[in-house]
Amino acid sequence: MARARKASVNRRSFLKIAATGAAALSAPVKYASGQQVTTSEVPPAQILTTERPGADFMTDVLKTLDIEYIAANPASSFRCLQESLINYGSNRQPEWLTCMHEESSVGMARGYFKIENKPMAAIMHGVVGLQHASIAIYHAFCDRVPVYLILGNTFDATERRPGAEWRHSVQDAAAMVRDYIKWDDMPVSLDHFAESAVRAYKIMMTPPMLPVALVADSELQERPMETGARHHIPKLTIPKPPAGDSNAVAEVARMLVAADYPVITGGRLGNTANSLRLLVELAETLQCQASGGKFPSLHPLNGGDVGQADLVLALEPPDLWNDVNTMTDQLVRTTRSDLKPGARIVSISTDDLYMKSNYQDFQRFQEVDLAIAADAEATLPSLIEAVKRLITADRRRFFEDRGRKIAAARAQARDRALRQAAAVWDLSPISSARIAYELWDQVKHKDWSVVSGGMPGGALWNFEKHYQSITGGQGASSGVPCAVGAALANKKYGRISINIQNDGDLMYAPGVLWTAAHHRIPMLTIMNNNRGYHQEVMHLQRMACRHNRDLTKAKIGTAIEDPDVHYAKLAESMGWYAEGPITNPNDVGPALRRALARVEAGQPALLDTVMQPR
Amino acid sequence: MKRPLVRGMLAGIVLALFGALAHAQTAPSSSAPVAAPPGSAVNGKKLYESVGCWQCHGFSAQGGQAGPRIGPESIALPAFIRYVRQPTRSMPPYTAKVLKDSDLADIHAYLKTVPKPLDPVSIPLLKSVN
C-alpha cells in the first residue's frame, strides 16, 4: 500500500472508534511498503476484529440446507463467507472444493446432482465469476438440473475498495443469467438472507428443477452481527411434486390398454431408483416398447420404434418433436412425421409448468392429444394402478404376445451389435466398440457408473441402474466437469466412475483434472481423442458440398492437430495416473487393467486413446 | 469432438442412411445411369481420405455413429453414384462439380478392397459380452 489510508472510517461506520489507545499510537507506524508515517497521520484506533461476522450466520443458514459440497474458484467478494465456512463451519456440510474455473464449479455441481439427486452449491464473484460460470449454468438449465449459486457482490458503492472491487460489483448480479435460472434474490439483511436462502432451495427443488442464485453481499458477510442479535432460519419444506389429474390419468390408462402398439419414451425420467422402477413396471405391465429415461439397455422391451406406434406416451420429454419427426439438414430443410396416420400422443411433463422464453431450449412445438402438466414420477404409481385395473384376460394374452415379438426383435439387435463390434475390432485409430467391450470385460462384475453420457459403441453394455448413466444436456465444455462432479458423488459408494472424454470438451477448462486429483476423486477417463471438433468437421464438409467447393479443407479451424495435444502428460501434470497416446487396439486391454487398478486404489487415471472420428 | 447433444439425431441419421442405401440398391434410376469406367482402388483410397468420406463412415469405411458401413460390400456403382449425387436423407450431396463420376468409381473400387469384417465368434472377448 503506497499511501496511508484515510484516517476517517468509511466502511464500518457503525463500529465505534476507540477513544483510547494512545499507547498504540505513540510509536511511528511502518506500513508494509516500508514507508514510515508520522504520528499525526496515524488513524485513531478502531475495532479491527470481530468474532461474529454476518457470514457466520450465513454459514448456519447453509448448513440447514444439507448441502454436502460447495465448489469455487476463490474470489474476494466472498472471502468472508469462505473463511466462515472453513473455520466457523469446520469445512463440513458444505465442504469446500477448490476449482480452477467457475465453469468447472457449476459443471461439477450438475454432475453431482445427476448421480446423487441432491444439489451442490457453487459460489463465485457476482461479475467475473458469474461470467465464467454462465455457460455451465446454461447447461444445467437445459438439463433441468438444480444448482445452488451464491454470488459475491459489493452493492454499497461507498464500501468498495478502489479499482478492481468496482469492476467486480454490479447493481443486479443475477441479471446476466436470469433468463436461464429459476429464481434469484439479493438479500439486504441477514434475516432476508435466511428467508431467501431457504426459499431459493425450495423453488430450485420443485419440478421443473433449475438453478437458482442468491447474492451474498460482501458488506452483509463482513459486518459484525450485533451483540445479542437473534436471527431466524426458516424451516425448509420441499413441496411434493404435482401428480397428474386423476381423470386425465384414467383416460391415459384407457388409451394405453386399448392401444395395439403403445410406445413409451422415458425422456428425462429415471434419475432416481424409484422412477426407473416405475418406468420398467409400466412397460412390463403393458408388454410394450420403452426407451429413454434410463430404461434398462438390455431389457427385452427396450426400443423406441414410434413408427409402429398407435400411441406414444412421452414422459418428461426434452424434445418430443424430435422423438416423432425427422428433419433433413439439406439446403432446403424438409421435415416428415415418423408416426403412422392416426397415431396419438400423450405427454406427462413438468415442462408444461415451465416459464422461460428467451433461450430456445424448449424445442419445436409438438401437437399432442392429451397433455398432463405434472411430474411423471409422481404420476406413474396411479397410472400403473389404473392400467392394471383395466387389463382383462384377453388383453393380457394380447400383451404377452406383443412382448414376445418385441423381445425377438431385440435378440436380432444383439446380433447386429456383435457383428458391428467385430467389424471394427482391429482398427487403428481405435474404435469406440473396442474400447467399450475391453472395458466391459473388466468392470461388468463391479459396481460402475458411466459419468459421461453413455458408452459409444457399447450397445451391449448392461445399463440397468439409475446411476449407471448420465443422460441429457451435454454441450461442448460440459463433459469433463460434469463427469468429475458425478465421480465425486460416486466416491462415497465406492463405485468405479468411467468417463469417456471428448478431446475438444476437455480443453475448455482442463483445470478440473487438478480438482479431481486434489480432492482424491477416483475416476477412469478414457480419451475419445479423434483430434478434432469432429462434429464441426462434418458441418464444414456439408457446407463445402452444398456450395460445390473444395472438399479437402474441412479440417481448417476444426482439427486439434499440429501439434497433437498430449493428454497423458496434461493429466500427469495435474496429479493423475496416465498413459498414452495409445494407437494399437491390442494395447487397450492391458492399459485399462493398469488404470483400473489405480482407480480402485483411489486415484484418477486417464488413458489417451486415439480414436476413429465417430 | 463437439456438441454431443446431436448424438440422438445422428443415431437417427445412421438408421436413415441404412434405409436409404438399401433403397438405393433397388430403386429404379430416375436419371440416366452413368457408365463409369472401372475404378482405381489406389486412387479411390486417396480420394476417400481427402474428400471427407471418412468423416462419417470411418477411416476404413466401417461405419459409425454418423454413417453406415459402406465396404467391402457396397451397392452397385450406378446406384452408388446416384445416391451420392442425390442423397435422400441427411448425407451431404457430392455433385459432379466437386467429384467426377470417375472419382466415384475409384472410391467405389476402393470400398470393395476394404477387408471383410471379422466374425464375432472369432473374438473371445465378444463371445462373453453378456
Interface residues (C-beta under 8 A of the other chain):
Chain A: L298 N322 T326 T328 D329 Q330 R414 L418 R419 Q420 A421 A422 A423 V424 W425 D426 L427 P429 S431 S432 Y437 E438 W440 D441 G453 G454 P456 L460 N462 G473 Q474 G475 A476 G479 N502 D503 G504 D505 N528 N530 G532 Y533 H534 Q535 E536 V537 M538 Q541 R542 A544 C545 R546 N548 R549 D550 L551 T552 A554 G589 Q612 P613 R614
Chain B: M1 K2 R3 P4 L5 V6 R7 G8 M9 L10 G12 A16 S50 V51 G52 W54 Q55 C56 G58 F59 S60 Q62 G63 G64 Q65 A66 G67 R69 R89 S90 P92 P93 Y94 T95 K97 V98 L99 P117 L118 D119 P120 S122 I123 L125 L126 S128 V129 N130
